[in-house]
Amino acid sequence: MDILVTGSNGFIGSHTAQLLREKGNRVTGLGRHGQPLFEVDDYICCDLSSEESFKNLSGSGKKFDAVVHLAADMRREPHNVIVVTANCGGTQRLLEYCEESGVKAFVQLSSLPVIGKPVQHPITEEHPLCPPTVYHATKIEQELLADYAYRLHGLRTCSMRISAPVGRGMNPRTIFPVFVKKALAGETLELAGKGTRKQTYIAVRDIAEAIYAALNSDAHGVYNLVSYNTVSNLELAEAVVKYTNSASQIVFSGKEDYMDDYIWDADISRLKTDTGWEPVVGMEEMIREMAQILGEQ
């Protein structure tokens, strides 16, 4: 297949582009940088939020079998208007391009936290929505725009809600790499609250495989895309110490964590049924890989 990957210079985009190429697809990357930051077969410099810049894609004459939309503006206040324009306006431009140019499949990533505080367990795709930020509100709108394109124009669209991706290139300030880095240095791992907040971590490689599976299936609609690694912050700290063979101590900082009672236990049965995909990277492997990555720096 000829596949366009937006956000190909980013964390998940770069891994996805690489995997799709390994599977024998021709990948054109799209991003705001003048040149690609990672290897792709072709590249288009384009800002999806700009009508003028979008002509770099719409006027390119290229034909794609599928589009994987991973570009997103994740900033918060005071950038809300810009975030809405970029994420919602950019997605609609891209969907209309797909409709007009005969693209067969459109797969995009959404975010599991669009639900706000989890109140139903396990979390299914029917969980009530309560976006905690404007960014998450735009993700809901992107899901709706994709569904509209399917219902009105027949474009097969798939929106997948992810939670806590892990891998090379991730945000180094998040809890997973912070804990691994401290453990490697023998430093103390500090936990806020009671350490009972539970999150589901998923390897970026598993995300890329799920996107590939969605492209090669009849999947349509909204799906949870997570793994089986639902652990509390305390359990994560204990696993990191164990699998890095660290002498680090685990202590409680005394600071409150208002998410102490949050449990992100999303159900992925719908995605497994519709695509045949299943996560394969476990917690031990993710920790050891992160330790290797940080050790190279």
C-alpha positions in Angstrom: 0.0 0.0 0.0 0.9 3.6 -0.5 0.4 5.2 3.0 0.5 8.8 4.2 1.6 9.1 7.8 1.1 12.5 9.4 3.2 13.4 12.3 5.9 11.1 11.0 8.6 13.1 12.8 7.0 12.5 16.2 7.3 9.8 18.8 4.6 7.4 17.7 4.6 8.6 14.0 8.3 7.7 13.5 7.8 4.2 14.9 4.7 3.6 12.9 6.3 4.8 9.7 9.2 2.4 10.3 7.0 -0.6 11.0 4.8 0.1 7.9 7.9 0.2 5.7 9.2 -3.0 7.3 5.9 -4.6 6.3 6.5 -3.7 2.6 4.4 -0.5 2.3 5.5 2.7 0.7 5.3 5.5 3.3 5.1 9.2 2.7 5.7 11.2 5.8 4.1 14.5 6.6 5.3 17.1 9.1 6.0 20.7 9.7 9.8 20.3 9.5 11.4 21.2 6.2 13.1 17.8 6.0 12.1 14.4 7.5 13.7 13.6 10.9 13.3 9.9 10.3 13.6 7.7 7.2 10.6 7.5 5.0 10.1 6.8 1.2 8.9 10.3 0.5 8.1 13.4 2.5 5.8 16.4 2.4 6.4 19.5 4.5 2.9 20.6 5.5 1.1 22.4 8.4 -2.4 20.9 8.5 -3.7 23.9 10.3 -2.8 26.2 7.5 -5.0 26.3 4.3 -2.0 27.7 2.3 0.4 25.1 3.6 -2.1 22.3 3.0 -1.7 22.9 -0.7 1.7 21.2 -0.4 -0.3 18.0 0.1 -3.5 18.6 -1.9 -1.5 20.0 -4.9 1.2 17.3 -4.8 -0.7 15.0 -7.2 0.1 12.0 -4.9 -2.3 9.1 -4.5 -2.6 7.1 -1.3 -4.4 3.9 -0.4 -4.6 4.9 3.2 -3.9 7.8 5.6 -2.6 7.3 9.2 -3.2 10.6 11.1 -0.9 10.9 14.1 -0.1 14.7 14.0 -1.5 16.6 16.9 -1.0 19.8 18.9 -1.0 18.7 22.5 -0.4 22.1 24.2 -2.7 23.4 26.9 -3.6 26.9 28.1 -3.1 29.6 26.8 -3.0 27.8 23.4 -6.5 26.5 23.3 -7.7 28.3 20.2 -4.6 27.2 18.3 -5.0 23.6 19.5 -8.7 23.5 18.3 -7.7 25.1 14.9 -4.8 22.7 14.4 -6.5 19.4 15.6 -10.1 19.9 14.4 -9.5 22.0 11.4 -6.5 20.0 10.3 -8.3 16.7 10.7 -11.3 18.0 8.6 -9.0 19.2 5.9 -7.3 15.8 5.8 -10.6 13.9 5.7 -11.9 16.0 2.8 -8.7 15.4 1.0 -9.2 11.6 1.5 -12.8 11.8 0.2 -11.8 13.8 -2.9 -8.7 11.7 -3.8 -10.2 8.3 -3.3 -8.4 7.2 -0.1 -9.9 3.9 1.2 -8.9 3.9 4.8 -8.2 6.6 7.5 -6.8 5.6 10.9 -6.1 8.1 13.6 -5.1 8.1 17.3 -7.3 9.5 20.0 -6.7 9.4 23.7 -8.2 7.3 26.5 -8.4 10.2 28.9 -11.2 11.8 26.8 -13.4 9.9 29.3 -12.1 12.0 32.3 -12.2 10.1 35.6 -13.0 6.4 34.9 -16.3 5.6 36.6 -17.1 2.3 34.8 -14.9 -0.8 34.9 -13.6 -2.2 32.8 -13.5 0.9 30.5 -15.3 0.2 27.3 -15.8 2.4 24.2 -19.2 3.3 25.6 -17.8 4.9 28.8 -19.2 8.5 29.3 -17.0 11.3 28.0 -15.7 14.1 30.1 -12.6 15.6 28.5 -10.2 17.1 31.1 -8.6 19.5 28.7 -9.3 21.3 25.4 -6.8 19.0 23.8 -8.9 16.0 24.8 -12.1 17.8 23.6 -10.5 18.1 20.2 -9.8 14.3 20.2 -13.5 13.7 20.7 -14.3 16.0 17.8 -11.8 14.2 15.6 -13.6 11.0 16.4 -16.9 12.6 15.4 -15.5 14.1 12.2 -14.1 10.7 11.2 -17.4 9.0 11.8 -19.2 11.7 9.8 -16.8 11.1 6.9 -17.7 7.4 7.1 -21.5 7.9 7.3 -21.7 10.6 4.6 -18.9 9.7 2.2 -18.1 6.1 2.8 -14.5 6.6 3.9 -13.6 3.8 6.3 -12.3 5.5 9.4 -10.9 4.1 12.6 -10.1 6.1 15.8 -8.1 4.4 18.5 -7.8 5.7 22.1 -4.4 5.1 23.6 -3.1 5.3 27.1 0.5 5.9 28.3 2.7 4.9 25.3 6.2 3.8 26.1 9.3 3.6 23.9 12.3 5.4 22.4 11.5 9.1 21.9 8.8 9.4 24.5 8.5 12.4 26.8 11.3 11.9 29.3 9.5 13.8 32.0 6.7 11.2 32.4 6.7 8.7 35.3 7.9 5.7 33.4 11.3 7.0 32.1 11.8 9.1 35.2 11.5 6.0 37.5 13.8 4.0 35.2 16.4 6.8 35.1 16.4 7.2 38.8 16.7 3.4 39.4 19.7 3.2 37.1 21.4 5.9 39.1 20.4 4.3 42.4 18.3 7.4 43.3 15.2 7.3 45.4 11.9 6.8 43.7 9.2 9.1 45.1 5.5 8.4 45.0 2.8 11.0 45.4 -0.4 10.2 47.3 -0.8 6.5 48.2 0.8 5.3 44.9 -2.5 3.6 44.1 -3.3 5.3 40.8 -3.4 2.6 38.1 -2.4 3.1 34.5 -2.1 0.9 31.5 1.2 1.2 29.7 1.6 0.1 26.1 4.8 -0.3 24.0 4.9 2.0 21.0 5.7 -1.1 18.9 2.4 -2.6 19.9 0.6 0.7 18.9 2.3 0.6 15.5 1.2 -3.1 15.0 -2.4 -2.2 15.9 -2.4 0.6 13.3 -1.1 -1.9 10.7 -3.8 -4.4 11.7 -6.5 -1.7 11.5 -5.3 -0.8 8.0 -5.5 -4.4 6.9 -9.0 -5.1 8.2 -12.5 -3.8 8.0 -12.3 -2.1 11.3 -14.4 1.0 11.7 -15.3 3.3 14.6 -13.8 4.0 18.0 -11.6 1.5 19.7 -9.6 1.3 23.0 -5.9 0.6 22.2 -4.1 -0.4 25.4 -2.2 -3.3 26.8 -2.5 -5.7 29.7 0.0 -3.7 31.8 -2.4 -2.1 34.3 -0.3 -1.4 37.4 -0.4 1.1 40.2 2.3 3.7 40.5 3.7 1.7 43.5 3.7 -1.5 41.5 5.5 0.3 38.6 8.2 1.5 41.0 8.6 -2.0 42.4 8.9 -3.5 38.9 11.4 -0.9 37.8 13.6 -1.6 40.8 13.3 -5.3 40.3 14.0 -5.4 36.5 16.9 -2.9 36.6 18.5 -4.7 39.6 18.5 -1.4 41.4 19.2 -0.6 45.0 16.9 2.4 44.9 14.5 3.0 47.7 10.8 3.7 47.2 9.4 6.4 49.4 6.2 8.5 49.6 6.7 12.2 49.1 3.7 13.3 51.2 2.3 15.2 48.3 -1.4 14.6 47.4 -2.3 12.8 44.2 -5.9 13.6 43.3 -5.9 10.6 40.9 -5.2 8.1 43.7 -8.4 6.3 43.0 -8.2 6.4 39.1 -8.0 3.0 37.4 -7.3 2.9 33.7 -8.4 -0.7 33.0 -9.6 -0.4 29.4 -11.2 -3.3 27.6 -9.7 -4.1 24.2 -11.9 -7.0 23.1 -13.6 -5.0 20.3 -10.2 -4.2 18.7 -9.0 -7.8 19.1 -12.2 -9.1 17.5 -12.3 -6.6 14.6 -8.5 -6.7 13.7 -7.0 -9.8 15.2 -4.4 -7.6 17.0 -3.2 -8.3 20.5 -0.4 -6.6 22.5 2.7 -8.7 23.0 5.2 -6.5 24.9 5.1 -7.0 28.6 6.1 -4.8 31.5 9.5 -6.4 32.1 10.4 -6.0 28.4 9.3 -2.3 28.4 11.4 -1.6 31.5 14.5 -3.3 30.2 14.2 -1.6 26.8 13.8 1.8 28.5 16.9 1.0 30.7 18.9 0.2 27.5 17.7 3.4 25.8 18.6 5.6 28.8 21.9 3.8 29.2 22.8 4.8 25.6 22.3 8.5 26.4 
